[in-house]
Amino acid sequence: MPRKWPYSALPTNLARYALQVTAIPGLNNRLGRQVPCSITLGADHCVPDKPLAWGTSFNYVKQSPVRLSAYEQADAGNQRDLDVYAWWKVTPKLRLRLVASNLLKHDEHRERRFVSNKWSRAGHTVVSRASLEMKC
């Protein structure tokens, strides 16, 4: 009888974006929500013949100022998110998934400038949720 080993995966993603909008003069003339780069690192684990799996994911998004028009500029702080999950397969068609998001409680910072006006917002929230998924 072949021995069954635990299954582990280390999913990763690195993305770099360099699109420019030539109709907007000046530096940082990118699309409004386009970030220069992002990286995601994860770890997933499950054991054969057991109805359990768990994992974690870390996401980093590099932000930089972006020019929205000739007179308007927006800026946001870098984002760091840590999420964990676990799921339990109740039946072959039904599983319970538990998720906790933003465990680093990273503050959100956004700023927008138009001539001399600016606004900013900061705050953090840890999000937890449970879902029951059913396959038909």
Long-range contacts (C-beta under 8 A, 24 or more apart in sequence): 4-48, 4-49, 5-48, 6-45, 6-46, 6-47, 6-48, 7-45, 7-46, 7-47, 7-48, 8-43, 8-44, 8-45, 9-42, 9-43, 9-44, 9-45, 10-41, 10-42, 10-43, 10-44, 11-40, 11-41, 11-42, 11-44, 12-39, 12-40, 12-41, 12-42, 13-38, 13-39, 13-40, 14-38, 14-39, 15-39, 24-67, 24-68, 24-69, 24-70, 25-70, 26-67, 26-70, 27-67, 28-64, 28-65, 28-66, 28-67, 28-73, 29-66, 29-67, 30-66, 30-67, 31-66, 32-66, 32-68, 32-74, 34-66, 35-61, 35-62, 35-63, 35-64, 36-62, 36-63, 36-64, 37-61, 37-62, 38-62, 51-88, 51-89, 51-90, 51-95, 52-86, 52-87, 52-88, 52-89, 53-86, 53-87, 54-84, 54-85, 54-86, 54-87, 55-84, 55-85, 55-86, 56-82, 56-83, 56-84, 56-85, 57-81, 57-82, 57-83, 57-84, 57-85, 58-82, 59-83, 71-114, 71-115, 72-112, 72-113, 72-114, 73-112, 73-113, 74-110, 74-111, 74-112, 74-113, 75-110, 75-111, 75-112, 75-113, 76-108, 76-109, 76-110, 76-111, 77-107, 77-108, 77-109, 77-110, 79-106, 79-108, 80-104, 80-106, 81-106, 92-135, 93-134, 93-135, 93-136, 94-132, 94-133, 94-134, 94-135, 95-132, 95-133, 96-130, 96-131, 96-132, 96-133, 97-130, 97-131, 97-132, 97-133, 98-128, 98-129, 98-130, 99-127, 99-128, 99-129, 99-130, 99-131, 100-126, 100-127, 100-128, 101-126, 101-127, 101-128, 101-129, 102-126, 102-127
